[in-house]
Amino acid sequence: NIVRDNNRPTIVKRRIIGGHQQLLRIDWEDSSAISSENEDAIIEGIKNNIKNIDAIILSDYDKGVLTKRVAVEIIKIARENNVIITVDPKPKNALNYSGATSMTPNRKEAMECLGVSNITDIYALGKDLKSKLNLKNLLLTRSEEGMSLFEDKIIDIPTYAKEVYDVTGAGDTVISVFTLAAATGVSWHEAAKIANTAAGVVVGRVGTSTVTKEEILEFYDRIYHEYN
């Protein structure tokens, strides 16, 4: 279900690369809030198709599409139909996603979601955010320290990335693979391990990148059987 708006340009992002690292990015966009008519169209599209949906990802880039109304209504529809709904948040909008199934912030985003400027206990940070937003679980990404999954207990998942050339798209990879794996019925812990594997592949490439099923399986087998 695609909602078209002839009054908004398609966002264009241009990345300036030096060596193997992104130096800066230039965006052409309109990030104002979408119209109420477009909100209606998005919400109705989800509502009309919810029986055919296994999972929903809300990836908030603060570009005006995920308004508070859209976020709240989609989460409500998902919960009423027992559909997994995960969120990659924009911290200033964090409260809009209360009641989602899961969230995948990095350390900085989690701190901003709670309005804290420094932390001494990463585990208290994750537990507080999970509780505040009434999430079933929370996957906190921690860069070179891997990930921490917060459910009834906390599970640390180390990173196995061999080389890091470009983290562009790593967060998108994590939430998409994490959600897809969970939708197949595996445990959230297993889903996090698979997402961690996928992220380890894409950060070893320059620029935005995709990862194949075969690459995930090969790397997963190597890191979780050879190293553990």
C-alpha positions in Angstrom: 0.0 0.0 0.0 1.8 3.1 -1.2 0.7 6.6 -0.3 1.7 9.2 -2.9 1.9 13.0 -2.2 2.5 15.1 -5.3 3.4 18.1 -3.1 6.4 16.6 -1.5 9.7 15.8 -3.2 11.4 12.4 -2.9 14.2 12.7 -0.4 17.7 12.7 -2.0 20.8 12.0 0.2 24.3 12.6 -1.2 27.2 11.1 0.8 30.7 12.5 0.4 33.3 9.7 0.8 37.0 10.1 1.6 39.0 6.9 1.6 36.7 4.4 3.1 34.9 6.8 5.4 31.8 9.0 5.0 32.9 12.6 5.6 29.5 14.3 5.3 26.0 14.0 3.8 23.9 16.5 2.0 20.1 16.0 2.0 17.4 17.6 -0.2 14.0 17.1 1.5 10.8 18.4 3.0 10.6 17.2 6.6 7.4 19.0 7.6 4.5 16.9 9.0 2.4 15.2 6.4 -1.2 16.3 5.9 -4.1 14.8 7.9 -5.3 13.2 4.6 -2.0 11.4 4.2 -2.2 10.3 7.8 -5.6 8.9 7.2 -4.4 7.0 4.1 -1.5 5.4 5.9 -3.5 4.4 8.9 -6.3 3.0 6.8 -3.8 1.1 4.6 -2.4 -0.6 7.7 -5.8 -1.3 9.1 -7.1 -2.8 5.9 -4.1 -5.1 5.4 -3.3 -6.0 9.0 -4.5 -9.6 8.6 -1.8 -10.1 6.0 1.0 -8.6 8.1 3.4 -10.5 10.4 5.4 -7.6 11.6 5.7 -3.8 11.2 8.8 -1.7 11.5 8.6 2.0 12.3 11.9 3.7 11.3 11.7 7.3 12.5 14.0 9.6 10.5 12.0 12.6 11.6 11.0 13.4 8.0 7.4 14.2 8.8 5.7 10.9 8.0 5.7 9.3 11.4 3.6 11.9 13.1 2.4 11.2 16.7 -1.0 10.3 15.4 0.4 7.8 12.8 2.7 6.2 15.3 0.1 5.8 18.0 -2.6 4.5 15.7 -0.3 1.9 14.0 0.9 0.6 17.4 -2.7 0.3 18.5 -3.7 -1.6 15.4 -0.7 -3.9 15.8 -1.4 -4.7 19.4 -5.0 -5.4 18.8 -4.0 -7.9 16.2 -1.0 -9.5 18.0 1.4 -8.2 15.3 5.0 -7.6 16.1 5.9 -3.9 15.9 9.4 -2.7 16.3 10.8 0.9 16.3 14.1 2.5 15.4 13.4 5.8 17.2 14.1 9.5 16.8 14.7 10.3 20.5 12.6 13.4 20.6 9.6 11.3 19.5 10.3 8.4 21.8 7.0 8.7 23.8 5.0 8.3 20.6 6.1 4.7 20.5 4.9 3.6 23.9 3.5 0.1 23.8 5.5 -1.1 20.8 6.9 -4.6 20.9 10.5 -3.7 20.7 12.9 -0.8 20.1 16.5 -0.8 18.8 18.2 2.4 19.9 21.9 2.9 20.1 23.5 4.1 23.4 23.3 7.8 22.4 19.7 7.5 21.3 18.7 5.7 24.5 20.3 8.4 26.6 18.4 11.1 24.6 15.2 9.2 24.9 15.5 9.4 28.7 16.9 13.0 28.7 20.2 12.0 30.4 23.6 13.4 29.4 25.8 10.8 30.9 25.5 7.3 32.2 27.5 5.0 34.5 25.3 2.0 34.2 24.3 0.9 30.7 22.0 -1.8 32.1 20.0 0.6 34.2 19.6 2.8 31.1 18.1 -0.1 29.1 15.8 -1.2 31.9 14.6 2.3 32.5 13.8 2.9 28.8 12.1 -0.5 28.4 9.9 0.3 31.5 9.2 3.9 30.5 7.9 3.0 27.1 6.1 -0.3 28.1 8.1 -2.4 25.6 8.1 -6.2 25.5 11.8 -6.1 25.0 14.6 -3.6 24.0 17.7 -4.2 21.9 20.4 -1.7 22.8 23.2 -1.5 20.2 26.5 -0.6 21.7 28.9 -0.2 18.7 32.2 -2.1 19.3 30.7 -3.6 22.5 28.0 -5.4 20.6 24.4 -5.4 21.8 22.3 -5.9 24.9 18.9 -7.5 24.8 16.5 -6.5 27.6 13.7 -9.0 28.3 13.0 -10.5 31.7 16.7 -10.7 32.0 19.6 -9.0 30.2 21.7 -10.8 27.6 24.9 -9.3 26.1 25.8 -10.2 22.5 29.4 -9.4 21.5 30.2 -8.0 18.1 32.1 -10.2 15.7 32.7 -7.6 12.9 36.2 -8.1 11.6 36.6 -4.7 9.9 34.5 -1.6 10.1 34.6 0.6 7.0 31.2 2.3 7.1 28.4 2.1 9.6 25.9 3.6 7.2 22.7 1.6 7.3 23.9 -0.6 10.1 20.9 0.4 12.3 18.5 -0.3 9.5 20.1 -3.8 9.0 19.7 -4.5 12.7 16.1 -3.7 13.0 15.0 -5.3 9.7 16.8 -8.6 10.3 15.8 -8.6 14.1 12.2 -8.1 13.2 12.2 -10.6 10.3 13.8 -13.3 12.4 11.3 -12.7 15.3 8.4 -12.9 12.8 9.5 -16.4 11.9 8.9 -17.5 15.5 12.4 -17.8 16.9 13.2 -16.3 20.3 14.1 -12.7 20.7 17.6 -13.7 21.8 18.0 -15.8 18.6 16.7 -12.9 16.6 19.2 -10.5 18.1 22.1 -12.9 17.4 21.0 -13.1 13.7 20.7 -9.3 13.5 24.1 -9.0 15.1 25.5 -11.3 12.4 23.9 -9.3 9.6 25.3 -6.0 11.0 28.8 -7.5 11.2 28.6 -8.2 7.5 27.4 -4.8 6.3 29.8 -2.6 8.4 32.7 -4.2 6.5 31.6 -2.6 3.3 31.7 1.0 2.1 28.4 2.8 1.7 24.9 1.5 2.1 24.8 -2.2 1.7 22.5 -5.2 1.7 23.2 -8.6 3.1 22.1 -11.9 1.6 20.6 -14.9 3.4 23.7 -16.9 2.4 26.1 -14.4 3.9 24.2 -14.3 7.1 24.1 -18.1 7.4 27.8 -18.4 6.6 28.9 -15.8 9.1 26.5 -17.0 11.7 27.7 -20.5 11.5 31.3 -19.3 11.8 30.9 -17.0 14.8 28.4 -19.0 16.9 29.9 -22.4 16.3 33.6 -21.8 15.8 34.0 -19.1 18.5 31.5 -20.3 21.1 
